[in-house]
């Protein structure tokens, strides 16, 4: 539904922890801001 790319693993982990600590409302807002139709992004990421 949503993703972010990072060059460094430690930055990605820090961001993941930040997102996980947030509310469900904030997580849904994050997804809907970048993927309002909730498309499956697998095909885009698999390339």
N, C-alpha and C positions, 0 to 999 in steps of 0.2 A: 504494500500500500504506500510505503514511503521509505526513503533512504537518504543518507548523506554519505559523501565520500571524504576520506581523510588520507593524507599521505603517511601520517605516523599513527601507529597503533595506540600509543598512549593518549593521543588526542581523541581518537574514536572511542576509547574506553571511557574517558572523562565525559564525553558528550552523552554516551549511553547511560551512564550513571545519573547525569543531570536529567535526562528525559524520564528515566524510570522513577526518579524521585518526584516528578511532577504529578499533577492531578490527571484524572481521566479526561476531564474537560480540556485541559491544555494539550494532551496527546491527540485528541480528536481534532482540535483546531489546527495543530501542526500538519496532520494528514490532509485535512480538507483545504488548507492553504496551498499545498503543492499538488494534491491529487483529489480534486473535488468530486470526481466520479468514482473514486475508489477502484481504479483500474488495477488489474493484476500486472505488476511490473516485471514479472519473471523473465519474459521474453526480451525486454530491454536490457536487463542486467546480465543475462546469460551470454550475450554477445561479446 
